[in-house]
Amino acid sequence: MSDIKTKVQGLDPNVRARDINTMAGPTNNIYEALAIITKRSKQLAVDLKHELHQKLDEFAVSSDTIEEISENKEQIEISKFYERLPNPVIIATEEYLNHEVYHRYNKRRKH
């Protein structure tokens, strides 16, 4: 997962317009391209969320009293880092356009 974080460091986190013909290129169908991007973005979202929770669980306190909870600067920095990462859809779109996403059909389509 750390390779995704390092790969997206220079990625612009803002949404921008895309050329439909370029996006539809590998599949020749914009709807199939969007379905592939959607599936990949869901995978990324789950992976990033799991990784974030793993890192934050290291700081978990086992006591139940609210008075004992204190701010942890490392925990705050980790949360801020993940908040600054681009949206999983933006990451998945970049991966798709750079031909880094593998996709296949389970059944042969009839033409």
C-alpha positions in Angstrom: 0.0 0.0 0.0 2.9 2.4 0.7 3.7 2.4 -3.1 0.3 3.9 -3.7 0.9 6.7 -1.2 4.3 7.5 -2.7 2.9 7.4 -6.2 0.1 9.8 -5.5 2.3 12.4 -3.7 2.7 14.5 -6.8 -0.8 14.0 -8.1 -3.1 17.0 -8.3 -5.9 16.3 -5.8 -8.4 18.6 -7.6 -11.0 17.2 -10.0 -10.5 18.3 -13.6 -12.3 17.8 -17.0 -11.2 14.8 -19.0 -11.4 14.0 -22.7 -14.1 11.3 -23.2 -12.4 9.8 -26.2 -9.2 9.4 -24.3 -10.9 7.7 -21.4 -12.9 5.4 -23.7 -9.8 4.5 -25.7 -8.8 1.1 -24.1 -12.3 -0.2 -24.0 -13.9 1.7 -26.8 -16.8 2.4 -24.5 -17.0 5.2 -22.0 -19.4 3.3 -19.7 -17.1 0.3 -19.5 -14.2 2.7 -18.7 -16.2 4.3 -15.9 -17.1 0.9 -14.5 -13.5 -0.1 -14.4 -12.5 3.2 -12.7 -15.3 2.8 -10.2 -14.3 -0.7 -9.2 -10.7 0.3 -8.8 -11.6 3.4 -6.8 -13.6 1.2 -4.4 -10.6 -1.1 -4.0 -8.4 1.9 -3.2 -10.9 3.4 -0.8 -11.1 0.1 1.2 -7.3 -0.3 1.2 -6.6 3.2 2.3 -9.3 3.1 5.0 -8.0 -0.2 6.3 -4.4 1.1 6.4 -5.4 4.3 8.2 -7.4 2.4 10.8 -4.4 0.1 11.4 -2.1 3.1 12.0 -4.6 4.8 14.3 -5.2 1.6 16.2 -1.6 1.8 17.4 -2.6 4.8 19.4 -5.7 3.3 20.8 -6.2 3.6 24.6 -7.7 0.6 26.4 -9.3 2.6 29.2 -12.9 3.8 29.0 -12.6 7.1 30.9 -12.8 10.3 28.8 -10.6 12.2 31.1 -7.6 10.1 30.2 -7.8 10.7 26.4 -5.2 13.1 25.3 -4.2 14.5 22.0 -1.4 12.7 20.2 0.4 14.9 17.6 1.6 11.8 15.7 -2.0 10.6 15.4 -3.1 14.0 14.2 -0.3 14.2 11.6 -1.2 10.7 10.3 -4.9 11.8 9.9 -3.9 15.0 8.1 -1.7 13.1 5.7 -4.5 10.8 4.7 -6.9 13.7 4.4 -4.5 15.4 1.9 -4.3 12.4 -0.3 -6.3 12.6 -3.6 -9.7 11.1 -3.7 -9.6 7.4 -4.7 -11.6 8.2 -7.9 -8.8 10.6 -9.0 -6.1 8.0 -8.2 -8.1 5.3 -10.1 -8.6 7.6 -13.1 -4.9 8.4 -13.3 -4.0 4.7 -13.0 -6.5 3.9 -15.8 -5.2 6.6 -18.1 -1.6 5.4 -17.5 -2.6 1.8 -18.4 -1.8 0.7 -14.8 -5.2 -1.0 -14.2 -5.6 -4.6 -15.4 -9.2 -5.5 -16.4 -10.7 -8.5 -18.2 -14.1 -9.9 -19.1 -15.4 -13.0 -17.3 -17.6 -14.0 -20.3 -17.1 -13.4 -24.0 -19.2 -10.7 -25.3 -21.3 -11.3 -28.4 -20.8 -8.7 -31.1 
